[in-house]
Amino acid sequence: MAELTGQDVVQRQEHRFPVKVLLYAVWIASGLLFWHVGYALCAPVDPEASLSWASGGRILAGFVPVALLAGLTAGAATAVAGRWAVDAGVFAAAVGLSTLSVRGGTVEHLLLRRADAGAGSRGLAVSFAGEALAWIAVFVLAGWISGRVARMLGLTGQRETSGASALMTMLDGFTALRERLPSSRAECVTGLTHAVVAGALAAALTIVFCVDLARRPVSHGQAIFVCSASAWLATYFTFKRFPVRTALYPAVGVAAACVVGYLIAMLSGGKADLPPNLPSSPFLRALPMQAVAGAIGGSLLGFWFAFDPGVFAAREGSEGAAAPSDVSKKARGRR
């Protein structure tokens, strides 16, 4: 990449603030959209009910409309901000679903219901694992729609500051698959290794973050923070050892970790000394919607900042670009 001139640096600084405002505005708007419209699509009769399939009723019936809203939000966000941040649309869907997930009770509501019915937490863990797979499918839809919008608007080219698109890479049609999938076996092995390591590290960090929380009430903010921070840190540090050109790998890794975490919770059983409203496993503290959305959102942030800390700087052709980090150069060099 050509060395930045003084004029380039000035132009980058002039555009950095407006672009940041635009990106943040898009993501805040996504949160507000899901807070109002998303909740209206699946609002339960009981306002204290958790927004999970395990609650049944309108929450289960509203899954398809909410999934479509996530896809449309991802497409709109890509059209507005995809020029400056690859996967801005997928991240917007993650922000929206994370925001929606707080409009209701925590997992404690579900645990108390099951305790009253004489059921344990293992069945809930199995239900959560299946629901997590469904929310992962929603992000597949969001990525596909983002990819189609980006292709229509000519935004599918390689970004020097934020890497190749993540879910778009896999989902933007068969032509895009042939063009954008890893071009060498070595790169593919590195990517899969990155996914496995990032997922395992995210799961380990989730356990670490929850060490002191086992006997504390569950809160939505706490659950989303643990999922997002674990995925962010896991992706960021895994990238340092296994650099990749796309956030696809860490996103897949941390999303899979959500499902595996629920299955681990099922196998681990319950703790007799815990009150019935507290989850027996750290992986049960987050509802599937917030676990998957928080993990994928965190992985995108971790990838953006690992690939290049200047990811949010605006670009005008080759001008205004932040100089890529040394690690991101290695990732692009694996092509």
Legacy VTK file of the C-alpha trace (Angstrom):
# vtk DataFile Version 3.0
C-alpha trace
ASCII
DATASET POLYDATA
POINTS 335 float
0.000 0.000 0.000
1.321 3.451 -0.883
2.733 5.512 1.954
0.382 8.198 3.262
1.196 11.785 2.384
0.579 14.766 4.615
-2.456 15.684 2.535
-3.886 12.179 2.935
-3.586 12.386 6.713
-5.331 15.766 6.790
-8.175 14.452 4.633
-8.504 11.372 6.813
-8.804 13.512 9.935
-11.397 15.746 8.246
-13.602 12.767 7.385
-13.103 10.655 10.485
-15.584 12.467 12.765
-18.518 12.724 10.286
-18.178 9.055 9.372
-18.114 7.989 13.009
-21.260 10.023 13.602
-22.907 8.343 10.606
-21.976 4.847 11.764
-23.120 5.447 15.314
-26.350 7.048 14.079
-27.108 4.004 11.915
-26.538 1.602 14.784
-28.476 3.704 17.298
-31.346 3.888 14.822
-31.224 0.091 14.535
-31.544 -0.229 18.297
-34.482 2.179 18.412
-36.188 0.364 15.531
-36.053 -2.961 17.319
-36.955 -1.407 20.667
-40.263 -0.185 19.257
-41.139 -2.050 16.050
-39.330 -5.279 16.871
-40.994 -5.519 20.251
-44.414 -4.787 18.760
-43.933 -7.780 16.449
-43.364 -10.258 19.284
-44.586 -8.575 22.491
-45.783 -11.237 24.959
-49.035 -10.974 26.882
-47.032 -11.024 30.109
-44.594 -8.067 29.999
-42.314 -9.912 32.418
-41.941 -12.913 30.118
-38.502 -13.543 28.658
-38.133 -12.994 24.917
-37.340 -16.609 24.200
-39.104 -19.439 22.432
-39.363 -21.154 25.804
-41.959 -18.538 26.769
-44.132 -19.562 23.810
-47.084 -17.494 22.601
-46.486 -14.370 20.534
-42.738 -14.579 21.056
-42.576 -17.789 19.059
-45.101 -16.559 16.497
-43.185 -13.306 16.056
-39.894 -14.969 15.155
-40.377 -14.754 11.383
-41.389 -11.049 11.368
-38.457 -10.192 13.634
-36.115 -12.186 11.379
-37.344 -10.259 8.348
-36.914 -6.983 10.232
-33.322 -7.972 11.010
-32.681 -8.677 7.341
-34.203 -5.400 6.182
-32.274 -3.490 8.838
-29.030 -5.111 7.723
-29.721 -4.197 4.104
-30.586 -0.583 4.910
-27.548 -0.167 7.156
-25.308 -1.618 4.452
-26.682 0.853 1.915
-25.985 3.788 4.243
-22.746 2.781 5.966
-21.355 -0.228 4.092
-18.912 1.977 2.217
-16.894 2.645 5.371
-17.397 -0.422 7.547
-17.664 -3.870 6.041
-20.516 -5.826 7.648
-22.022 -2.630 9.057
-25.396 -4.127 8.186
-24.794 -7.374 10.066
-23.568 -5.369 13.038
-26.741 -3.241 12.872
-28.821 -6.420 13.095
-26.760 -7.504 16.106
-27.332 -4.161 17.826
-31.045 -4.317 17.081
-31.556 -7.853 18.368
-29.453 -7.164 21.469
-31.653 -4.155 22.193
-34.832 -6.146 21.628
-33.694 -8.888 23.995
-33.856 -6.575 27.024
-37.595 -5.912 26.514
-38.760 -8.592 28.906
-37.623 -10.809 31.734
-34.279 -12.525 32.108
-33.662 -16.249 32.187
-34.735 -16.187 35.844
-38.365 -15.920 34.735
-38.048 -19.131 32.737
-36.194 -20.971 35.496
-38.878 -20.110 38.055
-41.604 -21.288 35.692
-39.833 -24.591 35.190
-39.196 -24.967 38.919
-42.907 -24.473 39.618
-43.651 -27.177 37.059
-41.125 -29.526 38.660
-38.784 -29.429 35.653
-35.035 -28.879 35.750
-32.786 -26.659 33.671
-31.564 -29.352 31.282
-34.627 -29.145 29.083
-34.259 -25.368 28.983
-30.636 -25.724 27.865
-31.688 -27.984 24.982
-34.390 -25.494 23.995
-31.863 -22.657 24.116
-29.439 -24.579 21.882
-32.103 -25.055 19.220
-33.207 -21.442 19.459
-29.604 -20.252 19.160
-29.318 -22.127 15.864
-32.419 -20.303 14.649
-30.943 -16.903 15.537
-27.737 -17.862 13.758
-29.912 -18.525 10.707
-31.314 -14.996 11.097
-27.791 -13.627 10.807
-27.270 -15.781 7.732
-30.325 -14.050 6.260
-29.021 -10.639 7.333
-25.663 -11.393 5.730
-27.264 -12.546 2.495
-29.421 -9.422 2.216
-26.426 -7.228 3.053
-24.473 -8.990 0.336
-27.151 -8.420 -2.280
-27.434 -4.732 -1.361
-23.664 -4.307 -1.405
-23.418 -5.973 -4.820
-26.186 -3.765 -6.226
-24.426 -0.632 -4.958
-20.938 -1.757 -5.964
-19.690 -2.079 -2.379
-18.349 -5.632 -2.610
-14.727 -4.763 -3.337
-11.936 -5.495 -0.886
-11.591 -2.900 1.878
-8.055 -2.088 2.928
-9.088 -0.897 6.394
-11.750 -3.353 7.475
-11.071 -6.497 5.481
-13.338 -8.559 3.267
-16.987 -8.880 4.211
-17.716 -11.619 6.721
-21.087 -13.258 6.210
-21.413 -11.544 2.838
-18.321 -13.452 1.752
-20.127 -16.744 2.122
-23.611 -15.706 1.128
-23.444 -13.320 -1.817
-24.293 -15.929 -4.440
-22.220 -18.694 -6.019
-20.186 -16.262 -8.104
-19.119 -14.395 -4.993
-18.291 -17.683 -3.311
-15.874 -18.617 -6.072
-14.345 -15.150 -6.064
-14.051 -14.566 -2.335
-13.533 -17.851 -0.533
-9.975 -18.655 0.558
-7.829 -19.168 -2.498
-5.402 -21.578 -0.890
-5.537 -24.566 1.389
-3.202 -22.854 3.837
-5.528 -19.882 4.153
-8.512 -22.156 4.664
-6.706 -24.075 7.414
-5.731 -20.809 9.088
-9.319 -19.587 8.925
-10.786 -22.761 10.386
-8.143 -22.759 13.104
-9.030 -19.152 13.848
-12.722 -20.094 14.162
-12.039 -22.976 16.551
-9.611 -21.011 18.723
-11.844 -17.931 18.840
-14.869 -20.017 19.797
-13.004 -21.919 22.507
-11.469 -18.734 23.889
-14.858 -16.988 23.922
-16.358 -19.883 25.881
-13.461 -19.840 28.349
-13.768 -16.081 28.834
-17.496 -16.458 29.459
-16.728 -18.832 32.320
-14.082 -16.468 33.697
-16.381 -13.439 33.570
-19.112 -15.366 35.396
-16.948 -16.706 38.231
-18.255 -14.121 40.707
-21.769 -13.995 39.265
-23.033 -17.482 40.088
-25.038 -16.333 43.116
-26.013 -12.928 41.800
-29.285 -12.084 40.046
-29.148 -12.102 36.259
-29.447 -8.777 34.439
-29.753 -8.160 30.723
-26.851 -5.724 30.635
-24.609 -8.179 32.421
-25.533 -11.022 30.051
-24.999 -8.971 26.894
-21.714 -7.579 28.192
-20.331 -11.036 28.963
-21.270 -12.385 25.517
-20.005 -9.334 23.625
-16.813 -8.811 25.599
-15.889 -12.499 25.448
-16.332 -12.571 21.669
-14.536 -9.244 21.194
-11.474 -10.261 23.202
-11.419 -13.771 21.755
-11.510 -12.470 18.189
-8.999 -9.709 18.800
-6.329 -11.910 20.360
-6.935 -14.878 18.072
-6.382 -12.554 15.119
-2.921 -11.705 16.439
-1.904 -15.352 16.154
-4.058 -16.454 13.207
-4.721 -13.387 11.015
-7.534 -13.729 8.486
-8.986 -11.477 5.787
-12.624 -11.767 6.815
-14.650 -11.730 10.028
-16.491 -14.810 8.773
-14.231 -17.134 10.740
-14.486 -15.517 14.190
-18.228 -14.929 13.692
-18.764 -18.615 12.944
-16.534 -19.621 15.845
-18.235 -17.540 18.536
-21.727 -18.327 17.206
-20.963 -22.037 17.397
-19.647 -21.487 20.923
-23.107 -20.231 21.931
-24.717 -23.499 20.851
-21.967 -25.631 22.377
-22.228 -23.646 25.615
-25.912 -24.492 25.962
-25.160 -28.159 25.297
-22.461 -28.077 27.976
-25.027 -26.578 30.356
-27.352 -29.479 29.559
-24.663 -32.057 30.320
-23.454 -30.357 33.488
-26.843 -30.655 35.202
-27.883 -28.430 38.100
-26.450 -27.346 41.428
-28.613 -28.279 44.389
-27.339 -25.403 46.545
-28.491 -22.671 44.129
-31.889 -20.951 44.355
-34.281 -22.110 41.614
-34.182 -18.714 39.879
-30.416 -18.788 39.276
-28.884 -20.680 36.333
-26.639 -23.606 37.151
-24.247 -22.823 34.291
-22.665 -19.552 33.167
-23.811 -20.361 29.634
-27.456 -20.211 30.732
-27.279 -16.624 31.965
-27.919 -15.189 28.492
-31.043 -15.741 26.432
-30.337 -17.210 22.963
-31.206 -13.976 21.167
-28.790 -11.895 23.207
-26.123 -14.603 23.291
-25.941 -14.942 19.494
-26.409 -11.233 18.758
-23.896 -10.201 21.406
-21.347 -12.779 20.284
-21.554 -11.934 16.573
-21.554 -8.198 17.264
-18.562 -8.558 19.560
-16.676 -10.672 17.037
-17.177 -8.030 14.330
-15.872 -5.313 16.632
-12.902 -7.455 17.603
-12.090 -8.145 13.962
-12.430 -4.502 12.919
-10.106 -3.256 15.626
-7.617 -6.091 15.161
-7.514 -5.765 11.382
-6.974 -2.023 11.595
-7.624 0.414 14.464
-8.481 3.053 11.829
-11.418 1.053 10.482
-13.906 3.847 11.126
-11.969 6.432 9.109
-13.717 7.413 5.886
-12.176 6.553 2.547
-12.227 8.377 -0.738
-10.555 5.986 -3.173
-7.010 5.681 -1.867
-7.276 8.933 0.079
-8.328 9.208 3.689
-7.329 5.653 4.434
-5.895 4.718 7.747
-2.630 2.820 7.463
-3.340 -0.870 8.012
-1.741 -2.654 10.905
1.161 -5.019 10.349
-1.041 -7.983 11.211
-3.690 -6.953 8.677
-0.973 -6.787 6.023
-0.083 -10.391 6.846
-3.733 -11.382 6.557
-4.038 -9.833 3.116
-0.734 -11.404 2.174
-2.253 -14.871 2.611
-4.263 -14.480 -0.587
LINES 1 336
335 0 1 2 3 4 5 6 7 8 9 10 11 12 13 14 15 16 17 18 19 20 21 22 23 24 25 26 27 28 29 30 31 32 33 34 35 36 37 38 39 40 41 42 43 44 45 46 47 48 49 50 51 52 53 54 55 56 57 58 59 60 61 62 63 64 65 66 67 68 69 70 71 72 73 74 75 76 77 78 79 80 81 82 83 84 85 86 87 88 89 90 91 92 93 94 95 96 97 98 99 100 101 102 103 104 105 106 107 108 109 110 111 112 113 114 115 116 117 118 119 120 121 122 123 124 125 126 127 128 129 130 131 132 133 134 135 136 137 138 139 140 141 142 143 144 145 146 147 148 149 150 151 152 153 154 155 156 157 158 159 160 161 162 163 164 165 166 167 168 169 170 171 172 173 174 175 176 177 178 179 180 181 182 183 184 185 186 187 188 189 190 191 192 193 194 195 196 197 198 199 200 201 202 203 204 205 206 207 208 209 210 211 212 213 214 215 216 217 218 219 220 221 222 223 224 225 226 227 228 229 230 231 232 233 234 235 236 237 238 239 240 241 242 243 244 245 246 247 248 249 250 251 252 253 254 255 256 257 258 259 260 261 262 263 264 265 266 267 268 269 270 271 272 273 274 275 276 277 278 279 280 281 282 283 284 285 286 287 288 289 290 291 292 293 294 295 296 297 298 299 300 301 302 303 304 305 306 307 308 309 310 311 312 313 314 315 316 317 318 319 320 321 322 323 324 325 326 327 328 329 330 331 332 333 334
